[in-house]
Amino acid sequence: MRLRSTLRSLALLAALAVIPAALRGQDDDAVRGVLSADSVVGSDTRELVVVLHGMGRTSRSMRPVELALREAGFDVLNIGYSSYCCSIPELGAAVQREIAAQRRPQHARVHFVGHSLGNIIARWVVAQDDAPPGLGRLVMLAPPNQGARMANRFSGIAGWLLEPIDELRADSAATVRRIPTPAGVEIGVIAGRDDSTVRIEETHVAGETAHIVVKGNHTFIMREPEVQRLAVEFLKSGRFTPPAAGGSR
């Protein structure tokens, strides 16, 4: 079963490697965010959650998380970006500009929820000296924080098309290993028990506040209701409550 899952993941990455060049993101201009907010000029202070999807996906893939966050009372900036064009620092800088352009005065705190590559972009943003003021908490879904051995297999094949693949290699020289964890930022990591793309041990990051393993594979972990509940809980409280016996853990 695990071999079958691994082969499916390999096939997915191989497919990404042959995407026509016409589909590659042109540059930072491919970064676009849609703000879902109840706040208006003169309204009470609110909290903003920046949502970042994974490699080869779009902002639509994070729609289930966005809806859960909105229902919990957060304003949400769901950012879509091209993972075919740019390095992690370039994508991070573009995301910073999008946040600055769309953030409202009522947004006293800015949190992040990411999936896969989106987590590494979020880490880069919060590690900068000019990170958005009022940094809140960071929830990571299936993050390759230590790099991913799967990326090592494909860095030579697909790296020319998907630049971040080389930056996500599981070695000490890769970009993902060199992004510092800023002090004072609470980080909650949610790993998928059935993830054959990013191993559980690869999801840990120095300074993490909480780490939990739940039901879910890499591609669709954000669709799990338990994952959505945990993300909301961590943003509000800075902790995870494990599911009850017989739940999804």
N, C-alpha and C positions, 0 to 999 in steps of 0.2 A: 504493500500500500504506500509506504513512504517512497519507494523507488518510483512508483507511478506518479506521485505528487511532484517529485523532483523533476521527472521528465516533462511534466506539464509546465513547470516553471521554466525549464530550459527552452522549451518550445516557444513560450511567451517572449522571452528575451531574444531568442533568435528572430522571431517575427519583428520585433521592434528594430532589430539591426538592419532590416531590409526595407524599412519604411522609405518611400521615395523622398529625395532631398527637398522636393517641393513642399513637403509637410513640415520641414524644419522651421522652428521659430526664427523669425527674422532677427530680432534683437530684443532689447528690453521692452520695446513697444508691444510685445506679445503678452506682457503682464497686464491683466485687467481684473479689477475687483468689483464685486457687486455688494453694496452695503444694504443690509436689511436692518432697519433701525426704527424704534419708536420715538427716539429722542428728537426734539425740535428745539429751535432757538428759544432759550428761556426755560427749558424743562429742567427737571432735577438731574443730578449727576447719575450717569449710567456707566456700565462697564462694556467694553468692546472686546469681542473675541475674533482674532484673525485666524482664518481657516486656510490651510495649505494642503493641496492634494499631492499624490505621489507621482513617480516617473511614468510618463506615457499616458497619464490620465488627464481629466479636465475637472473644473470646479464642480461639475454635475456629480462626480463620484462622491463628493463630500456633502451632497444635499441632505442625506439622512441625518448627519451630524449637525448641519446647520439648522434643520428644523427642530431638533431636540434642544439645541442651545437657545433658539428663539422662544420655544415653549417655556424654557426655564427662566426667561426674563433678560437674556443677554441681547445686545446688539451684535450683529455678525457681519464681518467683512470676509466674504468667501472669494479668495483670489485665485484666478486661473493664470497659468504661466506655461510657456513652452519649455519642455525639458530637452529639446533637441538642439538648442542653439548656444547655450552659454554655460559658463562655469558656475559653481555654487556661489562664489563671491559676487559675480555679476547678477545672478538671479536675486541674491539677497539684497543687493543695493537697489534693484528695481522694486522689490517688495517694500523696502523702506520708503521709497518715494511714493508708492501707491498708498501706504498707510498714512503718510503725511498729507496726501492730497484728499483723502476721504475721511479722516478722523474729524470728529466734531468737538467743539469746546466742552460739551457735556461728558465726554469720555475721559474720566479721571484715571481709569486703569485700562491697560491693554494686555489681554491674555492671548495665548496661541494654542491652537489644536492642529496637529499635523499628522499626515500619513506618509510613512516611508521617507522618500526624499524630502517631502515637505517639512519633516522634522529637522533635517539637517540645515535646510535654508533658515528655518526659525532659529535654530541654535546660532547660526552665523549672525542673524539680525540682532539677537539679544546680547551677543558678545561684543558688539561694536561700542566704541566710546560715545557715538551719537545715536545709540539705540533709542527707540521711542520712549519718551518720559512716562513715568507711571507704570513701569513694567509690572505685570501681575504674575500669573502662573502659566506653566507650559505643560500641556498634555501631549504625549507622544504615542501614536498608534503604530505598532510594528516598525520601530525606528532602527535603521542600520547604524547605530551609534558607534560600534566598533569596526565599522566596515562590514561588508558581506562577502563571504567566500564565493558566493554566486557571481558577484561582480568581478572577482579575479578571473573567472573562467571566460568572461565576455569582454574584458577591457580591451583586448587586442582586436576583437572582431567588430564590436559595436562602438568602441570609444570614439571613433571618428564621427559618428552620427550623434551619439548621446554622450556628450562631454562629461556629465556627472558620473558616468559609470567608472571612469578612471579614478575619479575623486572619492568613490565609495569602496575602493579595494580594501581588503582586510590586511593592511600592512601599515607599519608605523609612519611611512612617508606620505600616505594618502591624506587629502584635505580633511576628510571626516575625522581623522585622529588628531588633527592639529587645531581644531576649533576649541577654544577654552570654554569652560563653564563659568559664567559670571557668578560672583557671590551674591547671595540674597534672592536668587530666582528659584522658586520651588518648581521641581520637575516631577511629574508623574508619568511613569512608563507603563503602557499596556501592551503586552506581548501575546501573540496568538499561539495557542497550544498546537495548532495544526499548520503553522507557517513553515513551509519548506523553502522559502526564499531568503528570509532572515531568521537565523537561529535564535532561540531564546537568549543564549549567552551573548549574542551580538547586539542585543537591544539595550544592555546596561550602559549607563553613562556616569562618569565621576560626578559626585554631588547630587545624585538623584534623591528625591525626597521619599518616593514610594515606587514600588514595582509590583505588578500583578500579572499573572498568566491566566488567560480566559479562553473559552472556546472561540475559535475563529481562524481562518486562513489569512494569508497575506493580502490577497487581492480584495477581499470583501469584508475585512474585519470591521470596517466602519458601519456596516449594515446591522451588526449585532446589537440588539436592544440593550444588552448588559454593558457593552462597550460604551454606548451613548450615555447610559446612566452613570457609569464610572467617570466619564469625562466631565459631566456636569457636576458630579459630587466633588471631584478634585478641584475644579475651578472655584467652587464655593467654599470648600473647607480645607483644602490642602491634604486630603487623605483619601484612601480607597477603603470602602467596606466590602470585604469579600462576599460573594453571593452565598446564600444559605445552602445548607447541605442539599444536594440534588440539583443545584443551580448549574451555571454554565462554566464554572471553573474547571 
